[in-house]
Amino acid sequence: TYPEIRPLLENFERHEKMRKEFSANVSHELKTPIAAIQTNVEALELFTGQTKWSSNIKKQSLHLTELVHSLLTLARMDENTFLVIAEIPVSEILQDQLDAFQTAIEGKGISLYCELDKDIWVRADKGQIENLISILIDNAVSYTEPSGSIWVRLDGKKQHFSLQIENTCEELPDVPPEKLFERFYRADKSHKHSDGKCGIGLSIADAIVASQKGSIEAKYLPDHRIRFTVKI
């Protein structure tokens, strides 16, 4: 490293460390008051019944809870110190996640098509792979229009796997596909949080794939379809 550049690099590293610590500390500090808000509004409803105001408080606290959880996840991903690498059954994990979303899929009348190779195992962090698959399925279910379609494809070979999750949507985002992985970007543009989501899920998926030395990409397809492909 050139001597004149070294102070700049040290300054950058110091600010990066401060940023990561700030994000983690703030997230931890927010958990207690949010939990208190949720507990108190539930107690209030026992005496006054549910109102539009109490319902709104609960929805907003749900959004805050999801945001704090996501920020903590990203802070831990930045530290990259908690990976537990082991042989994990990807096929089984994917099927479990699909089963978990079955009610939501049926509730929207979505047609689900699966092409899944069996008995795929890889060396990876199980918790992260579960989170990754959950994020991608949840994203597909959330943005698929009622009575739309979702396609899930999984194949693997020699300690690697490829996962594709494709879905129809009412309208494709009007930004390049790579922007979907930016933190806090929301494709619906309304920025409403009634669903408890905060536009950070795909950025977590991107960070997970990077930590596993893999790749993830989004691609727009004809007939208002979007496909996410993960390779690890």
Secondary structure, 3 states (H helix, E strand, C coil): CCCCCHHHHHHHHHHHHHHHHHHHHHHHHHHHHHHHHHHHHHHHHHHHCCCHHHHHHHHHHHHHHHHHHHHHHHHHHHHCCCCCEEEEEHHHHHHHHHHHCHHHHHHCCCEEEEEECCCCEEEEEHHHHHHHHHHHHHHHHHHCCCCCEEEEEEEEECCEEEEEEEEECCCCCCCCHHHHHCCCCCCCCCCCCCCCCCCCHHHHHHHHHHHCCCEEEEEEECCCEEEEEEEC
